[in-house]
């Protein structure tokens, strides 16, 4: 872990903005796209870069914005890694979002988000808060291999259920689906059934497969060699150096996915999920302007 001061924290424009408080990750997920060389890391991926002035920069940015909108975090680096327990920068940023009346969307794989459920609840009461949780693998033993340093899928479902109790809407990312590992109907059905039971608003699935780039691919193949001898060769023979790596079962799994989502009233198209997350409630905006 090392600390930096950055010049800005928000990216985006218009109705929503994003931020990454940390850079790198300690979850150890074997498929992580953020390891790809295109992101130009100049330090080891597990040597977390901490943007220590993130809360101050966020306050400066939100204080000057006239129009309220949604502020997202977690798209590149999980905001609830191990270092958050010590540093609490994500919590400080949520406090700033609450202070200035903005909405929040938070994407994570970690149950550490429950440490901040009080803030998430208050943001949702005053404006809007959406919690996004990535679920990939129902089998505990396999989950421990592909996502070794983070809580398992069943625990993440418990987090979704806790959010439901507070009335905080949730979106699930059902990605990636790894060919020959978790690309089974049993896996997808178990996850989606749990999502329906937890009252999830929508589920994101970009086909059924994963993407591999330079840097990410090498790390993934090395992990396959450790845990599934011969599997990396199987990938290389079937997919070569392709960026998109679809499951041989993709069509069948997508049909199952669409069916379960439709039956349970869950959003299933990425554009619909993004539109829901990025929409700031106009009723709140109008009330706030009236109160001023």
TORVEXRO-98345 format. One line per field, with one value per residue (C-alpha): residue number from 1; residue in three letters; x, y, z. Coordinates in steps of 0.1 Angstrom, whole numbers. Each point is the difference from the previous one (the first is absolute). Example, Ala and Ser with C-alpha at 12.3 -4.5 7.8 and 13.67 -1.06 7.14 Angstrom:
# TORVEXRO-98345
seq: (1_2)
type: (Ala_Ser)
u: (123_14)
v: (-45_34)
w: (78_-7)
This chain:
# TORVEXRO-98345
seq: (1_2_3_4_5_6_7_8_9_10_11_12_13_14_15_16_17_18_19_20_21_22_23_24_25_26_27_28_29_30_31_32_33_34_35_36_37_38_39_40_41_42_43_44_45_46_47_48_49_50_51_52_53_54_55_56_57_58_59_60_61_62_63_64_65_66_67_68_69_70_71_72_73_74_75_76_77_78_79_80_81_82_83_84_85_86_87_88_89_90_91_92_93_94_95_96_97_98_99_100_101_102_103_104_105_106_107_108_109_110_111_112_113_114_115_116_117_118_119_120_121_122_123_124_125_126_127_128_129_130_131_132_133_134_135_136_137_138_139_140_141_142_143_144_145_146_147_148_149_150_151_152_153_154_155_156_157_158_159_160_161_162_163_164_165_166_167_168_169_170_171_172_173_174_175_176_177_178_179_180_181_182_183_184_185_186_187_188_189_190_191_192_193_194_195_196_197_198_199_200_201_202_203_204_205_206_207_208_209_210_211_212_213_214_215_216_217_218_219_220_221_222_223_224_225_226_227_228_229_230_231_232_233_234_235_236_237_238_239_240_241_242_243_244_245_246_247_248_249_250_251_252_253_254_255_256_257_258_259_260_261_262_263_264_265_266_267_268_269_270_271_272_273_274_275_276_277_278_279_280_281_282_283_284_285_286_287_288_289_290_291_292)
type: (Unk_Unk_Unk_Unk_Unk_Unk_Unk_Unk_Unk_Unk_Unk_Unk_Unk_Unk_Unk_Unk_Unk_Unk_Unk_Unk_Unk_Unk_Unk_Unk_Unk_Unk_Unk_Unk_Unk_Unk_Unk_Unk_Unk_Unk_Unk_Unk_Unk_Unk_Unk_Unk_Unk_Unk_Unk_Unk_Unk_Unk_Unk_Unk_Unk_Unk_Unk_Unk_Unk_Unk_Unk_Unk_Unk_Unk_Unk_Unk_Unk_Unk_Unk_Unk_Unk_Unk_Unk_Unk_Unk_Unk_Unk_Unk_Unk_Unk_Unk_Unk_Unk_Unk_Unk_Unk_Unk_Unk_Unk_Unk_Unk_Unk_Unk_Unk_Unk_Unk_Unk_Unk_Unk_Unk_Unk_Unk_Unk_Unk_Unk_Unk_Unk_Unk_Unk_Unk_Unk_Unk_Unk_Unk_Unk_Unk_Unk_Unk_Unk_Unk_Unk_Unk_Unk_Unk_Unk_Unk_Unk_Unk_Unk_Unk_Unk_Unk_Unk_Unk_Unk_Unk_Unk_Unk_Unk_Unk_Unk_Unk_Unk_Unk_Unk_Unk_Unk_Unk_Unk_Unk_Unk_Unk_Unk_Unk_Unk_Unk_Unk_Unk_Unk_Unk_Unk_Unk_Unk_Unk_Unk_Unk_Unk_Unk_Unk_Unk_Unk_Unk_Unk_Unk_Unk_Unk_Unk_Unk_Unk_Unk_Unk_Unk_Unk_Unk_Unk_Unk_Unk_Unk_Unk_Unk_Unk_Unk_Unk_Unk_Unk_Unk_Unk_Unk_Unk_Unk_Unk_Unk_Unk_Unk_Unk_Unk_Unk_Unk_Unk_Unk_Unk_Unk_Unk_Unk_Unk_Unk_Unk_Unk_Unk_Unk_Unk_Unk_Unk_Unk_Unk_Unk_Unk_Unk_Unk_Unk_Unk_Unk_Unk_Unk_Unk_Unk_Unk_Unk_Unk_Unk_Unk_Unk_Unk_Unk_Unk_Unk_Unk_Unk_Unk_Unk_Unk_Unk_Unk_Unk_Unk_Unk_Unk_Unk_Unk_Unk_Unk_Unk_Unk_Unk_Unk_Unk_Unk_Unk_Unk_Unk_Unk_Unk_Unk_Unk_Unk_Unk_Unk_Unk_Unk_Unk_Unk_Unk_Unk_Unk_Unk_Unk_Unk_Unk_Unk_Unk_Unk_Unk_Unk_Unk_Unk_Unk_Unk_Unk)
u: (0_13_-16_-4_-16_-19_-13_-35_-23_-32_-3_-30_-24_-37_-23_25_37_24_30_26_13_26_20_8_-17_7_-30_22_-28_18_-20_4_0_15_33_2_30_-23_-6_37_7_35_-1_-9_-38_-2_20_-30_2_-20_-13_2_-14_-31_-25_13_-1_-35_-12_15_-17_-34_-1_3_-26_-34_-18_-2_8_12_36_13_30_15_1_38_11_-22_-7_-2_33_19_17_-34_-3_30_-4_-37_3_-31_-20_13_-10_-35_-2_8_-26_-26_10_-6_-32_14_-9_24_6_25_14_18_5_6_-22_20_-26_-23_23_-15_-36_-11_14_-13_-34_0_12_-29_-25_11_8_8_25_6_22_16_13_20_-11_17_3_-25_23_20_31_2_-8_30_23_-13_-6_24_2_-36_-32_-18_-31_-24_13_-4_-36_-5_13_-26_-27_12_-3_-35_-10_11_-18_33_-3_26_15_19_28_-1_34_24_-12_31_-2_4_-1_-32_-19_-27_-37_1_24_-20_-33_12_13_-30_-24_18_-1_-38_-4_21_-22_27_-10_20_27_28_13_21_-5_13_38_29_25_38_26_38_10_-34_3_34_-11_-31_18_26_-28_-17_33_2_-35_-12_29_-5_-28_21_10_-37_-7_29_-10_-36_3_36_7_-37_-12_-35_-1_-36_-12_-9_-33_-5_-33_-16_12_-12_-35_-1_11_-26_-27_7_4_-33_-19_13_-4_38_15_22_14_31_-13_-30_21_23_-29_-15_32_9_-34_-1_-35_-17_-24_29_16_-33_-5_36_-4_-33_16_27)
v: (0_34_35_27_34_3_31_-12_-28_1_-11_2_27_8_-19_-23_-1_-28_-2_-25_6_-28_-14_-37_-27_-27_-23_-21_-9_-21_16_37_22_29_-18_6_19_25_16_8_-10_11_-19_-36_-5_-11_31_21_36_21_33_15_34_-15_12_35_1_-15_27_27_-15_-5_33_18_-21_16_-31_-31_-33_-36_-6_-35_-19_-35_-4_-5_-7_-13_27_-26_-17_-9_34_17_-15_21_31_5_22_-15_8_36_4_-13_25_28_-14_1_34_16_-20_-20_-36_-30_-32_-24_-31_-27_-37_6_-3_29_22_-8_21_30_-11_29_25_-19_0_37_8_-21_17_35_-6_-35_-27_-32_-28_-22_-34_-23_-37_-26_-34_-17_-30_10_-20_14_35_-2_-8_27_27_-10_30_11_-14_-27_4_-11_27_26_-11_6_35_5_-12_25_27_-11_3_36_7_6_-12_-24_-10_-32_-5_-36_2_-16_-34_-21_-27_-35_12_17_1_-24_3_-11_29_27_-12_-2_36_14_-18_16_34_-3_-10_30_24_11_28_-12_-23_9_-27_8_-32_-31_0_22_24_-4_25_1_-1_-13_-31_-10_3_-20_-28_-3_-4_-26_-19_-1_-11_-17_-17_0_26_29_-21_-7_37_8_-26_11_38_9_37_11_28_-15_-35_-13_-32_-28_0_38_-2_-25_20_33_-15_-13_34_19_-24_1_38_4_-23_19_35_7_24_-21_24_19_32_-2_-7_29_23_-9_5_33_16_25_3_32_1_5_26_20_-2_11_30_9_-2_24)
w: (0_-9_2_-27_-3_-33_-18_-6_12_-22_-36_-23_-9_-1_23_17_11_11_22_11_35_-3_-29_0_20_26_-7_-23_-25_-27_-28_9_-31_20_-2_-37_-13_-18_35_3_35_11_32_11_-2_36_11_4_-10_25_-11_34_-9_-17_26_-1_-38_0_23_-21_-31_15_18_-34_-19_-3_-13_21_-16_7_11_-7_13_-4_-38_-1_36_28_26_28_-2_31_3_4_35_10_-22_-3_-31_-16_31_0_-36_7_28_-25_-24_28_11_-34_-9_-28_-9_1_-18_15_-16_21_7_37_31_15_-17_30_21_-18_-3_23_-25_-30_16_7_-35_-14_23_-10_-37_-14_6_-21_12_-27_9_-23_1_-21_17_22_9_31_-9_-35_13_23_-30_-24_26_28_23_3_16_-19_-21_27_23_-27_-4_37_-6_-27_24_26_-26_-8_37_-1_-33_-18_-37_-13_-34_-5_-25_-12_-16_-9_-9_-5_-27_13_36_11_-33_11_1_37_9_-19_13_36_-1_-17_23_30_-17_-4_36_11_-20_-24_-24_-30_-12_-24_-24_-30_-19_19_1_8_-16_0_-9_2_37_11_-22_13_36_-7_-18_28_25_-22_-2_38_7_-32_-18_-38_1_-13_-30_-6_0_-23_-25_-1_3_-9_10_-5_22_3_14_-1_17_-23_19_-5_-19_24_31_-14_-7_35_14_-20_11_37_0_-19_23_31_-13_0_-26_-23_-27_9_-14_22_31_-8_-7_34_19_-17_4_28_15_-13_29_24_-23_-1_38_7_-23_16_35_-11)
